[in-house]
Amino acid sequence: MAGKFYVIVGILALLFIILYSLLPFYSKNDPTLLGLPLFYWYQIILMPIGALVFYVVVMIIRD
């Protein structure tokens, strides 16, 4: 059971890294949200999500 959990967490971390790596797809001015282009608000949304994902990864690896 623990091995499957490690694989799932690793896949989530890898998925998050891939989401950040898709720069050509989100490097656009439209759509805007509160006056910010897609490039900025996409990264602003991913920052707290990434912090949570990597916090969970570190807590799991630490045990």
N, C-alpha and C positions, 0 to 999 in steps of 0.2 A: 504493500500500500504506500509506504513512504517513497519508494522509487518512482511510482507514478506521479506522486505529488511534486517531486523534484523536476520531473520532465515537464509537467504542466506549468510550473513557475518559470522554468527556463524558456519555454515557448512564449509565455506572456512577456518576459523581458526582451526576448529577441523581436517579438512583434512590435514592441514599443520602439526599439532601436530602428526598425525598418520604417515605422511611421515618421520618425524624424528624418530619415534619409530620403524621403520622397520630395525633396526640395523643388525639383522642376514642376511638380504637380500643384504645389501650393504657393509658388512664388508668383502671385498675381495680385493685382490691385482690387479686383472685384471678386466676390461681393465684399462689402464693407459692413462692419459691425461697430456701432458707436463711433463712426468716423475712422476706424482703423481698417486697413486693408487686410485681406485674408492671410497674408504672410505673417503679420504680427499677432492677430488673434488666434490663429492656429497654434502658434508656439506658446502663447500665454495659456491656452487651455491645456496643452500637453505638459506644461511644467509641473503643476500639482499632481497630475495623474502619474507622471513619470517618477516623481518623488515618492508617491505611495507604492508604486510597483517595485522600485528598487529598495525601499524600506522593507517591504515584505520579503524580497529576495534575500537581503542581508540577514534578516531575523531567522529565516529558514535555514540558511547556510550556517549560521552561527551555532545552531543547536546540534 
